[in-house]
Amino acid sequence: MPLPDRGLDFGDGLFETLLLRDGAPLFLEYHLARLGGGLRRLGFPDCIARVQQYLEQACTDIASRGWRGCALRLTVTRGGGPRGYTPPEPASPRILVTATHLERDCGTAAAPASLTVSSVRWPTQPLLAGLKHLNRLEQVLASAETRHCGADESVMLDQEGRVISAVAGNIFIASGGQLRTPPLTHCGIAGTRRQLVLERWAPAIGLAVEEAELDLADLVAAEEVFITNSLFALRPVACVDETRWANHRICRTLFHCFLEEIG
Ligand SMILES: Cc1ncc(COP(=O)(O)O)c(C=O)c1O
């Protein structure tokens, strides 16, 4: 990559992690919608057509390798520019694509995850809330802490102690026949699979779902908890510290909605 690059210098960019099955990206329109929204919010020139070209090339290459499962990382930075924070006008975005072969087939449900509560909290920034931007140092710290605790994942709170997400995924709780997930108005990443649960999968099984502020008391009182991201779709939560759940019925039913969509 040519240097300087504002992605490296300031985290001035966005990324997507796409799951490919036999070289075909799953739910591509959701990734492009989030990316497009982020590009507009950061004031990047529209480069979605170029992004799609890069993606098509990468997918063709991956299909020719015969990889069944692949995690494709797509990064868009604002490119180079003069020294200093002020963004160049016009900017020339750079697009990078890297691919990792996945052993696990996404058609197999992930095993229930053990969670702890992270001491690393989300910073508050409504202007960037929802975006998958390149500044992910809270997730880096929280991931190291999760590993140190021997957990699979962690719950991340905001500065006021409200539940926002997992380290690398969104979080849903079920209670009283109702599914709830935190609103992401001041921090968090608006996940593609979260969006699919809200718009398609919960409605498909007639389950009421809403965005609602949640605290740790709501979480531990829930009848069921699961997390979502592109690589495993939906993953049941077995425990958050001492609180355990054996019931993963809703997560499993929604996972079937995912399976039906990917065919
Ligand atoms: C912090 C965070 N929130 C949410 C998500 C879920 O996003 P998606 O469903 O698009 O993978 C991720 C994915 O890695 C994440 O890192």
The ligand as a MOL file (V3000), in Angstrom:
LIG
                    3D

  0  0  0     0  0            999 V3000
M  V30 BEGIN CTAB
M  V30 COUNTS 16 16 0 0 0
M  V30 BEGIN ATOM
M  V30 1 C -18.3140 -4.3720 17.5560 0
M  V30 2 C -19.1320 -5.1130 16.5560 0
M  V30 3 N -20.4680 -4.9740 16.5590 0
M  V30 4 C -21.2390 -5.6430 15.6750 0
M  V30 5 C -20.6890 -6.4710 14.7240 0
M  V30 6 C -21.5910 -7.2320 13.7990 0
M  V30 7 O -21.5880 -6.7450 12.4710 0
M  V30 8 P -21.9700 -7.7490 11.2850 0
M  V30 9 O -23.2540 -8.4060 11.6740 0
M  V30 10 O -22.1360 -6.8850 10.0930 0
M  V30 11 O -20.8360 -8.7340 11.1720 0
M  V30 12 C -19.2990 -6.6300 14.6650 0
M  V30 13 C -18.6870 -7.5190 13.6760 0
M  V30 14 O -17.5230 -7.8310 13.7230 0
M  V30 15 C -18.4930 -5.9380 15.6010 0
M  V30 16 O -17.1610 -6.0610 15.6040 0
M  V30 END ATOM
M  V30 BEGIN BOND
M  V30 1 1 1 2
M  V30 2 1 2 3
M  V30 3 2 2 15
M  V30 4 2 3 4
M  V30 5 1 4 5
M  V30 6 1 5 6
M  V30 7 2 5 12
M  V30 8 1 6 7
M  V30 9 1 7 8
M  V30 10 2 8 9
M  V30 11 1 8 10
M  V30 12 1 8 11
M  V30 13 1 12 13
M  V30 14 1 12 15
M  V30 15 2 13 14
M  V30 16 1 15 16
M  V30 END BOND
M  V30 END CTAB
M  END
